[in-house]
Amino acid sequence: MNVAVLSGGVGGAKFVRALVETLGGENVTAIVNVGDDLEVLGQYVCPDVDSVVYALAGLADDERGWGRADETWNALATVTALGGEDWFSLGDRDLGLHLLRTEALRAREPLSSFTARVTRALGVDASVLPATDDELRTFVETAQGTFSFQEWFVARRHRDEVDAVDVRGSAEC
């Protein structure tokens, strides 16, 4: 049995991992949300894709609920000490992935191709596909202003009541 699943976030990553454990990775294709992607300190970050990849590779931090296990925070501590934006926590191990992804995208490699390379390198048998190779962004409109999804969810701790959601990017939206 072959299964395609639409996924996003930590809960979606856990569901995909359960499918892979049940059906075998060669039988599962995860099509993952990219509408929450963002740039952090010049690095292209795909939180949902990374959550799925880390879960399938056995690298997810299940205790914290996001990111990589056994993470260190030295780079972020330096950013904080020097007064940089530190509202989105990038760990040192995680940062390595973002550095390579950003470099690949700047060289015009499609996100799907880069993601396939990473999953193979990490020994993941399932197919992990970004929902699109196009840049797609979700914005949340509130009485306090319009924020990227991650800024509203992480930096503002989703405290503002949402008036509207605006998806920008792909011509299909």
N, C-alpha and C positions, 0 to 999 in steps of 0.2 A: 504494500500500500504506500503510495506517495502522497504526501500532504504538503500543501502550501498554507502558511499561516501569516496573517498580518500581525505585526508586533510593534511594540514600542515600550520603552521604559523598563524599569526593574521588574515589574510584575509580568510584563510580556516576555522578558528574558527568562524568567523562571518557568513560564509556561512552555516556551520553546525548548528549554533544557529537559523538561519532563517528557515532551514529545520525542526528543532525540533518545532519551533513555528508554522509552517504550518501543519506538519504531526503528531505531537505528538512524544515525546521522545521514546516511546515504539516501534515506527516504523522506527527508524533511528539507523544505525550503522556507526560510523566514524572509519575508518582505518587510523591511523595517522603516519606521517613520524617520524622516529627515527634516520635518518641519520645525523641530526644536533645535536644530544645529545652530552654532554660533561661532563667532571668532572671540577668542580670549587671549589677550596679550599677543595678538598677531597670529595665533594658532587656530586652525580650523578644527573644531571640536564637534563630534557627532555623538552626543550622550546616549541616544537610544541604540544606535548601531554598536557602540562600544559596550553597552550593557549586555547585549545579546552575545557578542563575540566573547567577552570575558566570562560570561556564564557558561558558554559551550566549551571554552578552553580550560575551565576549572580555575580561572584566575579571579573570579568575582569575590568581592568582600561581602559575604553574606551577613556578617555581624553588623557592619555599618549600614548595609542595604544598598550601596552604590560604589562604583569605582573598583579598583583592584585590591586584592588582599595583600597584606604585608607591605603596604604603601609607606613611603616616607614623604616628608613635606618640606624639605630643605629649600627647594627653589621657591615655593610659595612663601616661606618665612623670609627669604631675601626680598621678594616683591613687597611684602608687608612692611619690612623694616625700611625700605627705600620709598615708601609712600605710594606704591602702585596699587592698581585695582586688584583686590583680592576676594571679591564677593563670590567668585566661582572657583571652588577648590580644585586645583589641578595638582595631583600628586606627582612625584618624580617619575615613577614607572609609567604612569598614564601619559605624562608629558612626552616621553619618548615616542609613543604612538602618534601623538598630535604633531610632533616635529616632522615625522616621516610623511604623514598624510598631507600636511601643508605643503611640503616640498613636492610631493607627487601631483597634487592638484595644480600647483603653480607651473609644473611641467606639462600640464594639460592631460594628465592621466585621469580617466573617469573615476569617480568615487567607487563605482561598482567593481572596477578592475583592481583598484587599490585594496578594497575590502576583501576581494577574493584572494589576493596575495597574502594578506594578513591572516585570514582564516586558515589557509594552507600552512603557512609558517608556524602557526600555533597548534596545528594538528586537529583542527575542527573538520569533521566529516560532513556536516550539514552545509547547505548553501545559505549564505547570508547575503541578501541583496538590499541595498538601499532602495527605497520606494521610487527614487528618481536620481539621475545623475545631475539634474538641474539644481541650481540653488533655490531652495524653498524655505521661507521663513514664516513663522506664526507670530503675530503681534496681538497683544491684549490691550484693549482700550478701556480705560477707567476714568473716573472723575479726576484722578490725580495725574493723568497723562497716558500716553501710549508707550508700552514697553514691549521689548521682545519677550517671548514666552519665558525664557530662562531668567531674564531679569525680573519679571513679575513673580515667577515661581520661587526662585532661589534667593535673589537679592532682597526682594520685597516680601518674601515669605508668604506669597499669595494672599496677602491681607486685604488688598483692594478689591471691592466688588467689581465684577466684570460687566461692562456695558456692551461690548462687542468683541468679536474675534476677527482679525484680518489676516488672511493667508496671502503672502506675496511671493512672486517668483515665477514658477513654471507657467508657461503660456496656457497650459490646460486648466489653470485655476480660474 
